[in-house]
């Protein structure tokens, strides 16, 4: 009987010691993670609630930063003047995690934002008729205004900075697609847009009615001296076929030289510009991408090429796919680049929407490189002949500039004529 009681006491002491060791280890680990001052400032009963954790390797983050995060969270949870929705706060913290890359093309979408990003309001482009890009200050900037569009009729011009949509400040939003989604909508509905116009250093407001925008992203014409001119506004789906049609039409008219104009062209489909480059340059490497592990994906052209004098017009709004075209032609010496330095976007994005909460992450997965092995991201492509557009046309859509007053086009024509002789 005595031995039985002794066993019970021993087992009890062992259990008590085990439980005590567990809680001691638990509290020691917590204190080590969040610091003693955070631990002592939190109500004792809160530490016995089920806890969730975020995990980082020790070599990934500074422990002081982790403690600072936990202290802010604890202060907001105990001293802030009203209850805090930590789920929303954590969602914004995830945004900060993506923003911490300092890459404007890497963005976390909350569930609501991801739903908005993925939904297609009509299957067609219904909006106000502009193309845009993010400037160096992460402000959505008008790169081009389409003919016969609500934006054109209202008086929006190139280089306007969109700062509000329906009176919502969109300057904190660093992803162009999210702002564009706010501008688009159902046909016949209205949107109020506020822009900052650098030329007058003041704001202007516009009430615009959304409508289906039928944009032709490519056009051509025959200039004097049998010089063909092809303007590409954007590399949309199947534009390589349209390019072939336009080029063949000019050749049928007897074109002896060619000018390709990608000024104000923000880019577009990677595969489409590769196909257009394939038509222009000889057999060889067009472009390649490289990820963090140095894995390369290369695109090559066949032996067919365009054998005639060529000039390409570029400017600071020529980005992404436009730069692939310009850099490829420059590297192969197939033509003369005229204008100003291009935008400098040489990154490839991917989207992961397999988030259990419905959110998503658009992130940069690779860089692209020119045939000569240069990555132009943040640098741009320098033209062979650098010349600024006349000041009077700085905010004018390219198609609205008379050919005889377009000083960049004049130089491009001169370069083609030189090689035709």
C-alpha positions as a Markdown table, in Angstrom:
| # | Residue | x | y | z |
|---|---|---|---|---|
| 1 | Unk | 0.0 | 0.0 | 0.0 |
| 2 | Unk | 2.8 | 2.3 | 1.0 |
| 3 | Unk | 4.7 | 1.4 | -2.2 |
| 4 | Unk | 1.6 | 2.2 | -4.2 |
| 5 | Unk | 1.3 | 5.7 | -2.7 |
| 6 | Unk | 5.0 | 6.3 | -3.3 |
| 7 | Unk | 4.5 | 5.5 | -7.0 |
| 8 | Unk | 1.6 | 7.9 | -7.2 |
| 9 | Unk | 3.7 | 10.6 | -5.6 |
| 10 | Unk | 6.6 | 9.9 | -7.9 |
| 11 | Unk | 4.4 | 9.9 | -11.0 |
| 12 | Unk | 2.7 | 13.1 | -9.8 |
| 13 | Unk | 6.0 | 14.8 | -9.3 |
| 14 | Unk | 7.3 | 13.7 | -12.7 |
| 15 | Unk | 4.1 | 15.1 | -14.3 |
| 16 | Unk | 4.3 | 18.3 | -12.4 |
| 17 | Unk | 8.0 | 18.7 | -13.3 |
| 18 | Unk | 7.2 | 17.9 | -17.0 |
| 19 | Unk | 4.3 | 20.4 | -17.1 |
| 20 | Unk | 6.5 | 23.0 | -15.3 |
| 21 | Unk | 9.4 | 22.5 | -17.7 |
| 22 | Unk | 7.0 | 22.8 | -20.6 |
| 23 | Unk | 5.6 | 26.1 | -19.5 |
| 24 | Unk | 9.0 | 27.4 | -18.4 |
| 25 | Unk | 10.4 | 26.5 | -21.9 |
| 26 | Unk | 7.3 | 28.0 | -23.5 |
| 27 | Unk | 7.7 | 31.3 | -21.7 |
| 28 | Unk | 11.4 | 31.4 | -22.2 |
| 29 | Unk | 11.0 | 30.9 | -25.9 |
| 30 | Unk | 8.3 | 33.6 | -26.0 |
| 31 | Unk | 10.4 | 36.1 | -24.0 |
| 32 | Unk | 13.3 | 35.3 | -26.3 |
| 33 | Unk | 11.2 | 36.1 | -29.4 |
| 34 | Unk | 9.3 | 39.2 | -28.2 |
| 35 | Unk | 11.6 | 40.6 | -25.5 |
| 36 | Unk | 10.9 | 40.9 | -21.8 |
| 37 | Unk | 9.3 | 44.3 | -21.9 |
| 38 | Unk | 6.8 | 43.1 | -24.5 |
| 39 | Unk | 6.1 | 40.0 | -22.5 |
| 40 | Unk | 5.5 | 41.8 | -19.2 |
| 41 | Unk | 3.2 | 44.4 | -20.8 |
| 42 | Unk | 0.8 | 41.8 | -22.2 |
| 43 | Unk | -2.0 | 40.5 | -19.9 |
| 44 | Unk | -1.0 | 37.1 | -18.5 |
| 45 | Unk | -4.2 | 35.3 | -19.6 |
| 46 | Unk | -3.5 | 36.4 | -23.2 |
| 47 | Unk | -0.4 | 34.1 | -23.3 |
| 48 | Unk | -2.6 | 31.1 | -22.7 |
| 49 | Unk | -4.8 | 31.7 | -25.8 |
| 50 | Unk | -4.0 | 29.7 | -28.9 |
| 51 | Unk | -1.2 | 31.4 | -30.7 |
| 52 | Unk | -0.2 | 31.7 | -34.4 |
| 53 | Unk | 3.3 | 32.3 | -35.6 |
| 54 | Unk | 5.2 | 33.6 | -38.6 |
| 55 | Unk | 8.5 | 31.9 | -39.3 |
| 56 | Unk | 11.8 | 33.3 | -40.6 |
| 57 | Unk | 15.2 | 31.7 | -40.6 |
| 58 | Unk | 17.7 | 33.4 | -38.2 |
| 59 | Unk | 19.8 | 34.5 | -41.1 |
| 60 | Unk | 16.9 | 36.1 | -42.9 |
| 61 | Unk | 15.8 | 38.7 | -40.4 |
| 62 | Unk | 17.3 | 40.7 | -37.5 |
| 63 | Unk | 15.8 | 39.6 | -34.1 |
| 64 | Unk | 15.5 | 43.2 | -33.1 |
| 65 | Unk | 13.2 | 43.8 | -36.1 |
| 66 | Unk | 11.0 | 40.8 | -35.0 |
| 67 | Unk | 10.8 | 42.2 | -31.5 |
| 68 | Unk | 9.9 | 45.6 | -32.9 |
| 69 | Unk | 7.0 | 44.1 | -34.9 |
| 70 | Unk | 5.7 | 42.2 | -31.9 |
| 71 | Unk | 6.0 | 45.3 | -29.7 |
| 72 | Unk | 4.0 | 47.4 | -32.1 |
| 73 | Unk | 1.4 | 44.7 | -32.4 |
| 74 | Unk | 1.2 | 44.5 | -28.6 |
| 75 | Unk | 0.9 | 48.2 | -28.0 |
| 76 | Unk | -1.9 | 48.5 | -30.6 |
| 77 | Unk | -3.6 | 45.6 | -29.0 |
| 78 | Unk | -3.5 | 47.0 | -25.5 |
| 79 | Unk | -3.2 | 50.8 | -25.7 |
| 80 | Unk | -4.7 | 51.9 | -29.1 |
| 81 | Unk | -7.8 | 54.0 | -28.5 |
| 82 | Unk | -10.1 | 51.5 | -30.2 |
| 83 | Unk | -10.0 | 47.7 | -31.0 |
| 84 | Unk | -7.7 | 46.9 | -33.9 |
| 85 | Unk | -8.6 | 44.5 | -36.7 |
| 86 | Unk | -5.3 | 42.6 | -36.8 |
| 87 | Unk | -6.4 | 40.5 | -39.8 |
| 88 | Unk | -6.5 | 43.7 | -41.9 |
| 89 | Unk | -3.3 | 45.0 | -40.3 |
| 90 | Unk | -1.5 | 41.8 | -41.1 |
| 91 | Unk | -2.8 | 41.9 | -44.7 |
| 92 | Unk | -1.2 | 45.4 | -45.0 |
| 93 | Unk | 2.0 | 43.9 | -43.4 |
| 94 | Unk | 2.1 | 41.3 | -46.2 |
| 95 | Unk | 1.9 | 44.2 | -48.7 |
| 96 | Unk | 4.9 | 45.7 | -46.9 |
| 97 | Unk | 6.7 | 42.4 | -47.2 |
| 98 | Unk | 6.3 | 42.6 | -51.0 |
| 99 | Unk | 7.0 | 46.3 | -51.1 |
| 100 | Unk | 10.2 | 45.7 | -49.1 |
| 101 | Unk | 11.8 | 44.3 | -52.3 |
| 102 | Unk | 11.7 | 47.9 | -53.6 |
| 103 | Unk | 10.4 | 46.4 | -56.9 |
| 104 | Unk | 7.4 | 48.3 | -58.2 |
| 105 | Unk | 6.3 | 45.2 | -60.1 |
| 106 | Unk | 6.1 | 43.0 | -57.1 |
| 107 | Unk | 2.8 | 43.5 | -55.3 |
| 108 | Unk | 0.6 | 41.6 | -52.9 |
| 109 | Unk | -3.1 | 41.7 | -53.7 |
| 110 | Unk | -5.6 | 41.4 | -50.9 |
| 111 | Unk | -8.5 | 39.0 | -51.6 |
| 112 | Unk | -10.7 | 42.0 | -52.7 |
| 113 | Unk | -7.9 | 43.4 | -54.9 |
| 114 | Unk | -7.2 | 40.0 | -56.4 |
| 115 | Unk | -10.9 | 39.5 | -57.3 |
| 116 | Unk | -10.9 | 43.0 | -58.9 |
| 117 | Unk | -7.7 | 42.2 | -60.7 |
| 118 | Unk | -9.0 | 39.0 | -62.2 |
| 119 | Unk | -12.5 | 40.0 | -63.1 |
| 120 | Unk | -13.3 | 41.1 | -66.6 |
| 121 | Unk | -16.2 | 43.5 | -66.7 |
| 122 | Unk | -17.2 | 43.0 | -70.3 |
| 123 | Unk | -14.7 | 41.0 | -72.3 |
| 124 | Unk | -13.8 | 44.2 | -74.1 |
| 125 | Unk | -11.8 | 47.3 | -73.3 |
| 126 | Unk | -14.3 | 49.7 | -71.7 |
| 127 | Unk | -12.7 | 52.8 | -70.3 |
| 128 | Unk | -11.6 | 56.3 | -71.1 |
| 129 | Unk | -9.0 | 55.7 | -73.9 |
| 130 | Unk | -5.5 | 56.1 | -72.5 |
| 131 | Unk | -2.3 | 54.1 | -72.1 |
| 132 | Unk | -0.4 | 54.6 | -68.9 |
| 133 | Unk | 2.8 | 53.7 | -67.0 |
| 134 | Unk | 4.2 | 54.3 | -63.6 |
| 135 | Unk | 6.8 | 57.1 | -63.5 |
| 136 | Unk | 9.9 | 57.3 | -61.4 |
| 137 | Unk | 7.8 | 58.5 | -58.4 |
| 138 | Unk | 5.3 | 55.7 | -58.8 |
| 139 | Unk | 2.6 | 58.0 | -60.1 |
| 140 | Unk | 0.3 | 56.7 | -62.8 |
| 141 | Unk | 1.2 | 58.8 | -65.9 |
| 142 | Unk | -0.6 | 59.1 | -69.2 |
| 143 | Unk | 1.7 | 57.9 | -72.0 |
| 144 | Unk | -0.8 | 58.2 | -74.8 |
| 145 | Unk | -4.3 | 59.4 | -75.4 |
| 146 | Unk | -6.3 | 57.4 | -78.0 |
| 147 | Unk | -8.1 | 59.1 | -80.9 |
| 148 | Unk | -11.9 | 59.5 | -80.6 |
| 149 | Unk | -11.8 | 58.6 | -76.9 |
| 150 | Unk | -13.5 | 60.2 | -73.9 |
| 151 | Unk | -10.1 | 61.2 | -72.6 |
| 152 | Unk | -9.3 | 62.9 | -75.8 |
| 153 | Unk | -12.6 | 64.7 | -76.0 |
| 154 | Unk | -12.3 | 65.9 | -72.3 |
| 155 | Unk | -8.8 | 67.3 | -72.8 |
| 156 | Unk | -6.5 | 64.8 | -70.9 |
| 157 | Unk | -3.0 | 65.0 | -72.4 |
| 158 | Unk | 0.2 | 63.0 | -72.3 |
| 159 | Unk | 2.2 | 63.3 | -69.1 |
| 160 | Unk | -0.9 | 64.0 | -66.9 |
| 161 | Unk | -0.4 | 62.3 | -63.5 |
| 162 | Unk | -3.6 | 60.5 | -62.3 |
| 163 | Unk | -3.9 | 61.2 | -58.6 |
| 164 | Unk | -7.6 | 60.5 | -57.8 |
| 165 | Unk | -10.2 | 58.2 | -59.2 |
| 166 | Unk | -13.8 | 59.0 | -58.1 |
| 167 | Unk | -12.2 | 61.2 | -55.4 |
| 168 | Unk | -10.2 | 58.3 | -54.0 |
| 169 | Unk | -6.5 | 59.1 | -53.6 |
| 170 | Unk | -4.7 | 56.5 | -55.7 |
| 171 | Unk | -1.1 | 57.9 | -55.2 |
| 172 | Unk | -0.4 | 55.3 | -52.4 |
| 173 | Unk | -1.2 | 52.5 | -54.9 |
| 174 | Unk | 2.0 | 51.4 | -56.5 |
| 175 | Unk | 0.5 | 48.9 | -59.0 |
| 176 | Unk | -0.8 | 50.4 | -62.2 |
| 177 | Unk | -3.2 | 47.5 | -62.9 |
| 178 | Unk | -5.2 | 48.2 | -59.7 |
| 179 | Unk | -5.7 | 51.9 | -60.6 |
| 180 | Unk | -6.6 | 51.0 | -64.2 |
| 181 | Unk | -9.3 | 48.6 | -62.8 |
| 182 | Unk | -10.8 | 51.5 | -60.9 |
| 183 | Unk | -10.9 | 53.7 | -64.1 |
| 184 | Unk | -12.5 | 50.9 | -66.2 |
| 185 | Unk | -16.1 | 50.0 | -65.8 |
| 186 | Unk | -19.4 | 49.2 | -67.5 |
| 187 | Unk | -20.2 | 51.2 | -70.7 |
| 188 | Unk | -22.2 | 54.3 | -70.1 |
| 189 | Unk | -21.1 | 54.7 | -66.5 |
| 190 | Unk | -19.1 | 57.7 | -65.4 |
| 191 | Unk | -15.8 | 58.1 | -63.7 |
| 192 | Unk | -14.3 | 61.2 | -62.1 |
| 193 | Unk | -10.6 | 61.6 | -62.6 |
| 194 | Unk | -8.2 | 64.1 | -61.0 |
| 195 | Unk | -4.8 | 64.7 | -62.6 |
| 196 | Unk | -1.8 | 66.7 | -61.8 |
| 197 | Unk | -0.5 | 68.5 | -64.9 |
| 198 | Unk | 3.2 | 69.2 | -64.7 |
| 199 | Unk | 3.2 | 71.8 | -67.5 |
| 200 | Unk | 1.0 | 74.1 | -65.4 |
| 201 | Unk | 1.9 | 72.7 | -62.0 |
| 202 | Unk | -1.8 | 72.4 | -61.1 |
| 203 | Unk | -4.6 | 69.9 | -60.8 |
| 204 | Unk | -7.4 | 69.4 | -63.3 |
| 205 | Unk | -10.6 | 67.4 | -62.9 |
| 206 | Unk | -12.5 | 65.5 | -65.5 |
| 207 | Unk | -15.9 | 63.7 | -65.6 |
| 208 | Unk | -15.7 | 61.0 | -68.2 |
| 209 | Unk | -18.2 | 58.5 | -69.6 |
| 210 | Unk | -16.7 | 55.1 | -70.1 |
| 211 | Unk | -17.3 | 53.6 | -73.5 |
| 212 | Unk | -15.9 | 50.7 | -75.5 |
| 213 | Unk | -12.6 | 51.7 | -76.9 |
| 214 | Unk | -11.8 | 50.3 | -80.4 |
| 215 | Unk | -8.0 | 50.9 | -80.6 |
| 216 | Unk | -6.0 | 50.0 | -83.6 |
| 217 | Unk | -2.5 | 49.4 | -82.2 |
| 218 | Unk | -0.8 | 49.4 | -85.5 |
| 219 | Unk | -1.0 | 51.6 | -88.6 |
| 220 | Unk | 1.2 | 52.3 | -91.7 |
| 221 | Unk | 1.6 | 54.7 | -94.5 |
| 222 | Unk | 4.0 | 55.4 | -97.3 |
| 223 | Unk | 6.1 | 58.5 | -96.9 |
| 224 | Unk | 8.0 | 60.4 | -99.6 |
| 225 | Unk | 11.1 | 58.7 | -101.2 |
| 226 | Unk | 9.4 | 55.3 | -101.0 |
| 227 | Unk | 9.9 | 55.1 | -97.2 |
| 228 | Unk | 7.4 | 52.9 | -95.4 |
| 229 | Unk | 6.3 | 54.0 | -91.9 |
| 230 | Unk | 4.8 | 51.6 | -89.3 |
| 231 | Unk | 3.5 | 52.9 | -86.0 |
| 232 | Unk | 3.1 | 50.3 | -83.2 |
| 233 | Unk | 1.2 | 51.7 | -80.2 |
| 234 | Unk | 1.3 | 48.5 | -78.2 |
| 235 | Unk | 2.2 | 44.8 | -78.7 |
| 236 | Unk | -1.2 | 43.3 | -78.2 |
| 237 | Unk | -2.3 | 39.8 | -79.1 |
| 238 | Unk | -1.7 | 38.7 | -82.7 |
| 239 | Unk | 0.0 | 42.0 | -83.6 |
| 240 | Unk | 2.8 | 40.1 | -85.3 |
| 241 | Unk | 0.3 | 39.0 | -88.0 |
| 242 | Unk | -0.9 | 42.6 | -88.3 |
| 243 | Unk | 2.7 | 43.7 | -88.6 |
| 244 | Unk | 3.3 | 41.2 | -91.4 |
| 245 | Unk | 0.2 | 42.5 | -93.2 |
| 246 | Unk | 1.2 | 46.2 | -92.9 |
| 247 | Unk | 4.8 | 45.4 | -93.9 |
| 248 | Unk | 3.8 | 43.4 | -97.0 |
| 249 | Unk | 1.4 | 46.2 | -98.0 |
| 250 | Unk | 4.2 | 48.7 | -97.9 |
| 251 | Unk | 6.5 | 46.3 | -99.8 |
| 252 | Unk | 3.8 | 45.8 | -102.5 |
| 253 | Unk | 3.8 | 49.6 | -102.9 |
| 254 | Unk | 7.5 | 49.6 | -103.6 |
| 255 | Unk | 8.9 | 50.6 | -100.2 |
| 256 | Unk | 12.7 | 50.9 | -100.3 |
| 257 | Unk | 13.2 | 51.8 | -96.6 |
| 258 | Unk | 11.3 | 51.4 | -93.4 |
| 259 | Unk | 10.7 | 53.4 | -90.2 |
| 260 | Unk | 9.2 | 51.7 | -87.1 |
| 261 | Unk | 7.8 | 54.1 | -84.5 |
| 262 | Unk | 7.4 | 52.7 | -81.0 |
| 263 | Unk | 7.4 | 56.1 | -79.2 |
| 264 | Unk | 5.0 | 56.1 | -76.2 |
| 265 | Unk | 4.6 | 52.3 | -76.6 |
| 266 | Unk | 4.5 | 50.8 | -73.1 |
| 267 | Unk | 5.1 | 47.2 | -74.2 |
| 268 | Unk | 2.8 | 44.2 | -74.3 |
| 269 | Unk | 3.0 | 40.6 | -75.3 |
| 270 | Unk | 6.5 | 39.2 | -75.0 |
| 271 | Unk | 5.9 | 36.5 | -77.6 |
| 272 | Unk | 4.5 | 38.9 | -80.1 |
| 273 | Unk | 7.5 | 41.2 | -80.1 |
| 274 | Unk | 9.8 | 38.1 | -80.4 |
| 275 | Unk | 7.9 | 37.2 | -83.6 |
| 276 | Unk | 8.3 | 40.7 | -85.0 |
| 277 | Unk | 12.0 | 40.7 | -84.3 |
| 278 | Unk | 12.2 | 37.4 | -86.0 |
| 279 | Unk | 10.9 | 39.0 | -89.2 |
| 280 | Unk | 13.5 | 41.8 | -89.0 |
| 281 | Unk | 16.9 | 40.3 | -87.9 |
| 282 | Unk | 19.0 | 37.5 | -89.2 |
| 283 | Unk | 19.3 | 34.0 | -87.7 |
| 284 | Unk | 20.4 | 34.2 | -84.1 |
| 285 | Unk | 19.5 | 35.1 | -80.5 |
| 286 | Unk | 16.7 | 37.6 | -80.1 |
| 287 | Unk | 16.3 | 37.8 | -76.3 |
| 288 | Unk | 16.7 | 35.6 | -73.3 |
| 289 | Unk | 15.4 | 35.6 | -69.7 |
| 290 | Unk | 17.3 | 34.5 | -66.6 |
| 291 | Unk | 16.0 | 33.7 | -63.2 |
| 292 | Unk | 17.7 | 33.8 | -59.7 |
| 293 | Unk | 19.3 | 30.4 | -60.4 |
| 294 | Unk | 20.7 | 31.5 | -63.7 |
| 295 | Unk | 18.3 | 29.3 | -65.6 |
| 296 | Unk | 18.0 | 30.7 | -69.2 |
| 297 | Unk | 15.1 | 30.7 | -71.6 |
| 298 | Unk | 16.2 | 31.8 | -75.1 |
| 299 | Unk | 14.3 | 33.0 | -78.1 |
| 300 | Unk | 15.8 | 32.7 | -81.6 |
| 301 | Unk | 15.1 | 34.0 | -85.1 |
| 302 | Unk | 15.3 | 32.0 | -88.3 |
| 303 | Unk | 17.3 | 32.9 | -91.4 |
| 304 | Unk | 14.6 | 35.2 | -92.9 |
| 305 | Unk | 15.3 | 38.9 | -92.3 |
| 306 | Unk | 14.4 | 42.3 | -93.7 |
| 307 | Unk | 17.0 | 43.6 | -96.1 |
| 308 | Unk | 16.3 | 47.3 | -96.4 |
| 309 | Unk | 17.4 | 50.5 | -94.5 |
| 310 | Unk | 15.6 | 50.8 | -91.2 |
| 311 | Unk | 15.2 | 53.4 | -88.5 |
| 312 | Unk | 13.4 | 52.9 | -85.2 |
| 313 | Unk | 11.9 | 55.8 | -83.2 |
| 314 | Unk | 12.0 | 55.5 | -79.4 |
| 315 | Unk | 11.5 | 57.7 | -76.4 |
| 316 | Unk | 11.2 | 57.6 | -72.6 |
| 317 | Unk | 7.7 | 56.0 | -72.8 |
| 318 | Unk | 9.0 | 53.1 | -75.0 |
| 319 | Unk | 9.1 | 50.3 | -72.5 |
| 320 | Unk | 9.4 | 46.6 | -72.0 |
| 321 | Unk | 8.5 | 44.8 | -75.3 |
| 322 | Unk | 9.4 | 48.1 | -77.2 |
| 323 | Unk | 12.9 | 47.9 | -75.7 |
| 324 | Unk | 13.3 | 44.2 | -76.7 |
| 325 | Unk | 12.6 | 45.3 | -80.3 |
| 326 | Unk | 14.9 | 48.4 | -80.1 |
| 327 | Unk | 17.8 | 46.5 | -78.4 |
| 328 | Unk | 17.6 | 43.6 | -80.7 |
| 329 | Unk | 17.8 | 45.8 | -83.8 |
| 330 | Unk | 20.6 | 47.8 | -82.3 |
| 331 | Unk | 22.6 | 44.7 | -81.3 |
| 332 | Unk | 22.4 | 43.3 | -84.8 |
| 333 | Unk | 23.1 | 46.6 | -86.5 |
| 334 | Unk | 19.9 | 46.3 | -88.5 |
| 335 | Unk | 18.8 | 49.8 | -88.1 |
| 336 | Unk | 19.4 | 53.3 | -86.6 |
| 337 | Unk | 17.6 | 54.1 | -83.3 |
| 338 | Unk | 16.5 | 57.8 | -83.1 |
| 339 | Unk | 15.0 | 59.7 | -80.3 |
| 340 | Unk | 15.6 | 59.6 | -76.5 |
| 341 | Unk | 16.6 | 56.9 | -74.0 |
| 342 | Unk | 13.9 | 54.3 | -73.5 |
| 343 | Unk | 12.1 | 53.7 | -70.2 |
| 344 | Unk | 14.2 | 50.8 | -68.8 |
| 345 | Unk | 11.9 | 47.9 | -67.9 |
| 346 | Unk | 13.7 | 44.6 | -68.3 |
| 347 | Unk | 11.8 | 42.4 | -65.8 |
| 348 | Unk | 9.4 | 39.5 | -66.3 |
| 349 | Unk | 6.4 | 39.0 | -64.0 |
| 350 | Unk | 4.4 | 36.0 | -62.8 |
| 351 | Unk | 1.2 | 35.8 | -60.8 |
| 352 | Unk | 0.6 | 33.3 | -58.0 |
| 353 | Unk | -3.1 | 33.3 | -57.0 |
| 354 | Unk | -3.1 | 30.0 | -55.1 |
| 355 | Unk | -3.6 | 31.7 | -51.8 |
| 356 | Unk | -6.1 | 30.1 | -49.4 |
| 357 | Unk | -7.4 | 33.5 | -48.4 |
| 358 | Unk | -8.1 | 34.5 | -52.0 |
| 359 | Unk | -5.2 | 36.9 | -52.2 |
| 360 | Unk | -2.4 | 36.8 | -54.7 |
| 361 | Unk | 1.1 | 37.9 | -55.5 |
| 362 | Unk | 2.4 | 39.5 | -58.7 |
| 363 | Unk | 6.2 | 39.2 | -58.5 |
| 364 | Unk | 9.2 | 39.5 | -60.7 |
| 365 | Unk | 10.5 | 36.0 | -61.7 |
| 366 | Unk | 13.3 | 36.9 | -64.1 |
| 367 | Unk | 15.2 | 39.5 | -66.0 |
| 368 | Unk | 15.5 | 39.7 | -69.8 |
| 369 | Unk | 18.7 | 40.3 | -71.6 |
| 370 | Unk | 19.5 | 41.6 | -75.1 |
| 371 | Unk | 21.4 | 39.5 | -77.7 |
| 372 | Unk | 24.7 | 41.0 | -76.5 |
| 373 | Unk | 23.9 | 40.0 | -72.9 |
| 374 | Unk | 22.9 | 43.4 | -71.5 |
| 375 | Unk | 20.1 | 43.8 | -69.0 |
| 376 | Unk | 18.6 | 47.2 | -69.7 |
| 377 | Unk | 16.4 | 47.3 | -66.5 |
| 378 | Unk | 16.7 | 50.7 | -64.8 |
| 379 | Unk | 19.1 | 51.8 | -67.6 |
| 380 | Unk | 17.1 | 51.8 | -70.9 |
| 381 | Unk | 18.3 | 51.6 | -74.4 |
| 382 | Unk | 20.3 | 54.6 | -75.8 |
| 383 | Unk | 19.4 | 55.7 | -79.3 |
| 384 | Unk | 22.2 | 55.9 | -81.9 |
| 385 | Unk | 21.0 | 59.5 | -82.5 |
| 386 | Unk | 19.7 | 61.2 | -79.4 |
| 387 | Unk | 17.4 | 64.1 | -80.1 |
| 388 | Unk | 14.6 | 65.6 | -78.0 |
| 389 | Unk | 11.2 | 66.1 | -79.5 |
| 390 | Unk | 10.4 | 69.8 | -80.1 |
| 391 | Unk | 9.0 | 71.4 | -76.9 |
| 392 | Unk | 5.7 | 72.3 | -78.4 |
| 393 | Unk | 4.9 | 68.6 | -78.9 |
| 394 | Unk | 6.0 | 67.3 | -75.5 |
| 395 | Unk | 2.4 | 66.5 | -74.4 |
| 396 | Unk | 1.0 | 65.8 | -77.9 |
| 397 | Unk | 0.0 | 62.3 | -79.0 |
| 398 | Unk | 2.4 | 61.0 | -81.6 |
| 399 | Unk | -0.3 | 60.6 | -84.3 |
| 400 | Unk | -1.3 | 64.3 | -83.8 |
| 401 | Unk | 2.2 | 65.6 | -84.6 |
| 402 | Unk | 2.4 | 66.7 | -88.2 |
| 403 | Unk | 5.1 | 64.7 | -90.0 |
| 404 | Unk | 6.7 | 67.9 | -91.4 |
| 405 | Unk | 7.1 | 69.3 | -87.8 |
| 406 | Unk | 8.2 | 66.0 | -86.2 |
| 407 | Unk | 12.0 | 66.6 | -85.8 |
| 408 | Unk | 12.6 | 63.1 | -84.6 |
| 409 | Unk | 10.9 | 61.6 | -87.6 |
| 410 | Unk | 12.8 | 63.9 | -89.9 |
| 411 | Unk | 16.1 | 62.6 | -88.6 |
| 412 | Unk | 14.9 | 59.0 | -88.9 |
| 413 | Unk | 13.9 | 59.7 | -92.5 |
| 414 | Unk | 17.4 | 61.2 | -93.2 |
| 415 | Unk | 19.1 | 58.1 | -91.8 |
| 416 | Unk | 17.1 | 55.8 | -94.0 |
| 417 | Unk | 17.7 | 57.9 | -97.1 |
| 418 | Unk | 21.5 | 57.9 | -96.4 |
| 419 | Unk | 21.5 | 54.1 | -96.5 |
| 420 | Unk | 19.3 | 53.9 | -99.6 |
| 421 | Unk | 21.9 | 55.6 | -101.7 |
